[in-house]
Amino acid sequence: MEAGPGPPPPTPEREPLSLAEIRDVWPLLTPGDRIQAFLLLPRDDAEDFFFSVAARDQAEIVLGMPGREQRSWVRLLPPDDAADLIQAAAVEKRDALLALLDEPTRREVTALLAYSEDNAGGLMNPRYIRLRPEMTVDEAISYVRKQMREQPRTIYYGYVLDSEQRLLGVVSFRELFTATVRTRVAEIMTRQVTTIPEHMDQEAVSLKFGQSHLVALPVVDVEGHMKGIVTVDDVVDVVREEATEDMQKVGGVEALDAPYLQIDMRRMIRKRVGWLCVLFLGEMLTASAMGFFEKEIARAVVLALFIPLIISSGGNSGSQATTLVIRAMALGEVRLRDWWVVVRREFIAGIGLGVVLAAIGFLRIVTWEGLFHTYGPQYLSIAATVSCSLVGVVLWGTLAGSMLPFILRRFGFDPASASAPFVATLVDVSGLVIYFTVAATILRGKLL
């Protein structure tokens, strides 16, 4: 009797991904695959990866773990990072995550969650080295060593406080370890301290770091009581977040609140459709403007050939100007009171750019007429019309694009809302008016 087929060969187990491989493919993995890959990592590699990812991914990892493992991972984080993780989780999951913390840390995290997540209080770590002014250097060093074993990730400076927790000064560890042991802390501390108000916006906090070139800054309330510290690694995340949000807004998209590959498609459409509708309605004004000049176009059809050239040049110059001004505002290089300086600079730039484009446009029309006889006997008048229009449209686009962020900031809106597509649409309509007004002046009695 013929033997039947044997059992299928066992499927070989897939080898776990390495840490480098997980970093590469993480954005492409499904939530289930992410948890599985993470749990297969050696503990040291898993900790390195856990600390390196965004708070949203940390929350996803913890919530996807078996309940018995969640506690150990949440408790690895300092209070400010634990607060970020909890804020990144769904509202209904936050209480459960908060309950995983030990009681002292839970109180610290709860206090941090009371702050808005986009101001200094929401960024700060409430754990730092506290020193008293009457301490000797020897006493201070012993205390610092003890604290470094308990909170090694937050040690940068020692902050000297009075009995009511008001900030008196700061001591760098270099000063502390090079001073004689009997010297009092008050004698070596720096009294002129750069501080951050607890409700300062995170974008202003990042500018403060850029100006001070320090790795940590103390956060104080209105009475000078020290609340915590913000470190430079927190600010790196802020800069990335703010830059991403501004780039999305400048591109005519409402700021996304999740990575591109992870955001739900319906939410993606909602974020993008609003500006598209506004821009579409704005472009309808362009059609209305062309209808208004219908007779001029019918008499001199050649004018229609240059409409895309004229309006795109104005839109491009406006987009350049608004991008430069928005970035300068974000870096603190330009403030509201500088609007007149910006107007003068952009007026000169607009004239210069317009003249360059006008020269190119004039040369193009003259060359094409010489080679192909495209524009007829009035080609010099047409070239003059296009050239003068380019100067006017580029100048107007540059001024409009540079002033729109100032107007938005003056009325309390985000200057980044002055998106490049919005500026281009605005200049399209006005560009047509400038173009046909110039044409009516130069070509009257010739083609019109």
KACORKA-V378016 format. One record per residue. RES is the residue in three letters. BURIAL is # if it has 24 or more other ideal C-beta (glycine too) atoms within 12 Angstrom, else .. Layout:
BEGIN
RES&BURIAL / RES&BURIAL
END
This chain:
BEGIN
MET&. / GLU&. / ALA&. / GLY&. / PRO&. / GLY&. / PRO&. / PRO&. / PRO&. / PRO&. / THR&. / PRO&. / GLU&. / ARG&. / GLU&. / PRO&. / LEU&# / SER&. / LEU&# / ALA&. / GLU&. / ILE&# / ARG&. / ASP&. / VAL&. / TRP&# / PRO&. / LEU&. / LEU&# / THR&. / PRO&. / GLY&. / ASP&. / ARG&# / ILE&# / GLN&. / ALA&# / PHE&# / LEU&# / LEU&. / LEU&# / PRO&. / ARG&. / ASP&. / ASP&. / ALA&# / GLU&. / ASP&. / PHE&# / PHE&# / PHE&. / SER&. / VAL&# / ALA&# / ALA&# / ARG&# / ASP&# / GLN&# / ALA&# / GLU&# / ILE&# / VAL&# / LEU&# / GLY&# / MET&# / PRO&. / GLY&. / ARG&. / GLU&. / GLN&# / ARG&. / SER&. / TRP&# / VAL&# / ARG&# / LEU&# / LEU&# / PRO&# / PRO&# / ASP&# / ASP&# / ALA&# / ALA&# / ASP&# / LEU&# / ILE&# / GLN&# / ALA&# / ALA&# / ALA&. / VAL&. / GLU&. / LYS&. / ARG&# / ASP&. / ALA&. / LEU&# / LEU&# / ALA&. / LEU&# / LEU&# / ASP&. / GLU&. / PRO&. / THR&# / ARG&. / ARG&. / GLU&# / VAL&# / THR&. / ALA&# / LEU&# / LEU&# / ALA&. / TYR&# / SER&. / GLU&# / ASP&# / ASN&# / ALA&# / GLY&# / GLY&# / LEU&# / MET&# / ASN&# / PRO&# / ARG&# / TYR&# / ILE&# / ARG&# / LEU&# / ARG&# / PRO&# / GLU&. / MET&# / THR&. / VAL&# / ASP&. / GLU&. / ALA&# / ILE&# / SER&. / TYR&# / VAL&# / ARG&. / LYS&. / GLN&# / MET&. / ARG&. / GLU&. / GLN&# / PRO&. / ARG&# / THR&# / ILE&# / TYR&# / TYR&# / GLY&# / TYR&# / VAL&# / LEU&# / ASP&. / SER&. / GLU&. / GLN&. / ARG&# / LEU&# / LEU&# / GLY&# / VAL&# / VAL&# / SER&# / PHE&# / ARG&. / GLU&# / LEU&# / PHE&. / THR&. / ALA&# / THR&. / VAL&. / ARG&. / THR&# / ARG&# / VAL&# / ALA&. / GLU&. / ILE&# / MET&# / THR&# / ARG&. / GLN&. / VAL&# / THR&# / THR&# / ILE&# / PRO&# / GLU&# / HIS&. / MET&# / ASP&# / GLN&# / GLU&# / ALA&# / VAL&# / SER&# / LEU&# / LYS&# / PHE&# / GLY&. / GLN&. / SER&. / HIS&. / LEU&# / VAL&. / ALA&# / LEU&# / PRO&# / VAL&# / VAL&# / ASP&# / VAL&. / GLU&. / GLY&. / HIS&. / MET&# / LYS&# / GLY&# / ILE&# / VAL&# / THR&# / VAL&# / ASP&# / ASP&# / VAL&# / VAL&. / ASP&# / VAL&# / VAL&# / ARG&. / GLU&# / GLU&# / ALA&. / THR&. / GLU&# / ASP&# / MET&. / GLN&# / LYS&# / VAL&# / GLY&# / GLY&# / VAL&# / GLU&# / ALA&# / LEU&# / ASP&. / ALA&# / PRO&. / TYR&. / LEU&. / GLN&. / ILE&. / ASP&. / MET&. / ARG&. / ARG&. / MET&. / ILE&. / ARG&. / LYS&# / ARG&# / VAL&. / GLY&. / TRP&# / LEU&. / CYS&. / VAL&. / LEU&# / PHE&. / LEU&. / GLY&# / GLU&# / MET&. / LEU&# / THR&# / ALA&. / SER&. / ALA&# / MET&# / GLY&. / PHE&. / PHE&# / GLU&. / LYS&. / GLU&# / ILE&# / ALA&. / ARG&. / ALA&# / VAL&. / VAL&# / LEU&# / ALA&. / LEU&. / PHE&# / ILE&# / PRO&. / LEU&# / ILE&# / ILE&# / SER&# / SER&# / GLY&# / GLY&# / ASN&# / SER&# / GLY&# / SER&# / GLN&# / ALA&# / THR&# / THR&# / LEU&# / VAL&# / ILE&# / ARG&# / ALA&# / MET&# / ALA&# / LEU&. / GLY&. / GLU&. / VAL&# / ARG&. / LEU&. / ARG&. / ASP&. / TRP&# / TRP&. / VAL&. / VAL&# / VAL&. / ARG&. / ARG&. / GLU&# / PHE&# / ILE&. / ALA&# / GLY&# / ILE&. / GLY&. / LEU&# / GLY&# / VAL&. / VAL&. / LEU&# / ALA&# / ALA&. / ILE&. / GLY&# / PHE&# / LEU&. / ARG&# / ILE&# / VAL&# / THR&. / TRP&. / GLU&. / GLY&. / LEU&. / PHE&. / HIS&. / THR&. / TYR&# / GLY&. / PRO&. / GLN&# / TYR&# / LEU&. / SER&# / ILE&# / ALA&# / ALA&# / THR&# / VAL&# / SER&# / CYS&# / SER&# / LEU&# / VAL&# / GLY&# / VAL&# / VAL&# / LEU&# / TRP&# / GLY&# / THR&# / LEU&# / ALA&# / GLY&# / SER&# / MET&# / LEU&# / PRO&# / PHE&# / ILE&. / LEU&# / ARG&# / ARG&. / PHE&. / GLY&. / PHE&. / ASP&# / PRO&# / ALA&# / SER&# / ALA&# / SER&# / ALA&# / PRO&# / PHE&# / VAL&# / ALA&# / THR&# / LEU&# / VAL&# / ASP&# / VAL&# / SER&# / GLY&# / LEU&# / VAL&# / ILE&# / TYR&# / PHE&# / THR&# / VAL&# / ALA&# / ALA&# / THR&. / ILE&# / LEU&# / ARG&. / GLY&. / LYS&. / LEU&# / LEU&#
END
